Amino acid sequence: MGEVAGPGAPEEMAQAIRGAVRGAFLPDGTPYDGIGTSAVAEIARRFQKAGWEVERAAIDIRVWPERYTRNMKTFSPADQARLLGATVTVVGLGGLGGTVTEILARDGIGTLRLVDGDRFDESNLNRQLYSTVAGLGMPKAEAARRRIAQVNPSVAVSAHGVFLDQDTAAGLIRGSDVVVDCLDTLKYRFIMESAAKALGVPLVSAAIAGVAGHVTTIFPEDEGLCLVYGDRETVDEKGVERSLGCLPHAITILSALECAEVVKLLLGSPETLRNRLLVMDLSDYTFEIMELA
């Protein structure tokens, strides 16, 4: 993960940031120095930097990008800078993956790699955030890239319109700080897990069916998915999603839980779901955390 910005940030760019500062107040009256989105974009263009690099340099001199001022009471400047310097790969851009991508971009993850070789069809319209009637047939990776460019143009996005498999997994994951599993096929979940382990990258994995789902975090040295699904050689190609479907309100909650794990991992929180499985069932509002043996 990229280091928190230090005194090595170019002084000329720092001066440009200071020149764009505007004093403001949070709703509770807390004063702060902020910099607007358009000023960030202009400075990024001028110095040929990614927007997140300008934002991280701003935070280093205690200037908050306006888009992150509502994070200030939860994230320290060092926290926000660390998120901006992070690279997260999201594999699968359907129900879970689209919502995960949106949240991470709004959280301020500086670099997102988005992976999916599929295109939108009408069955996706009930739950997949980036699917629209006008966009039917559009590649999911491209739709996600366009959306994030509108939501947070400071994020550096690379869109990969390919399916993760044995041949592509390592190349897609290499260099990531965290990988997020939003796939719907068990075989490829195991392939992704193997690649992440080999590269020393933690994996946040979730699955959903109907209004129930689960999420866990897997470190390279952990047993991982076999504790959830059993032996990789005997699992079904798909889980019970194919018979129960996926409902949008359940997907949204589970996506948020995955993002909470990603942020905790990037900020070094010890309170993660490593070797634990959070299971939710909205039919009776059950949320339970189980230890994985």
C-alpha positions, 0 to 999 in steps of 0.5 A: 500500500502507498505510504502516507504522504510526507514532506516530500510532496512537491512544494509547488503543488502544496502552494497551489493547494494552499492557494485553493483553500477555503475555510468552512465549518462542519455541521457541528461547528468544527472549523476546517480548511477545505479544497473543492473537487474542481480545484483538485481536478485543476491541480491534478491536470496542472501537475500531471498527477492523479486526483487522489495524489493531490488529495493526499498531498492536501491532507498532508498539509491539513487541508481536507478535500471537501468530498471527504469532510464527512469522514473527518470525525471517523477517519484521521488525516493519516487514515484518509491518506492511507485509503487514498494510497491504497489499491483494491481489486474488485472481482465480479461487477454484478450485484455485490461488485457494483455496490462494493465499487461504488462504496469504495470510491466514495470512501476514497480508495485511491486506485480501483482495479475492476474485473468482469468479462460479462455484459449486462442483461435484463435479469441484472436490472433488479439488483446490479447497480450499474445496470440500466435499460439503456445500458443492456449489453454494455460490458460491466467493467466499462459501465463501472469505469464510467460510473466511478469517473462521474462519482469520484474522478480522483480515483484511478480506475483500471477496468478489465473486461476479462474473466478471472481464471487460472491464466489471468488471476495472478496478473489481475491481483498482483500489486493489490493491497486487498482483493474483494471477491464478488463472484458467483461461481465457486470454482473461480472463487478458489482460483482467486483465493489461490492467486491471492495467497500466492501473492500475499494479498488478503481476500474479502469474500462474500456470497448471497442467496435470496435474503441470506449471505455471509462474508469472511476475510482470508489471509494468505496463511489461512485455510480459507474457503475450504472451511466455508464450502468444503473441498474445492474439488467437490464443490458445485459450480454455483451455490444456492443462488441459482435456485434462490436468486438475489434480492437488492436490499440483501445485496446492498447490506452484504456489499457494505459489510465487505467494504467495512472489512476492506477499510479495516484491513487497509487501516490495520484494524485488529477487529476483522472477520479473519477466520470468522464467518458473519452470516446474515438472514434478513428473513428473521433479521439474524446476524451471527458471527461463527468461528471457523475451525 
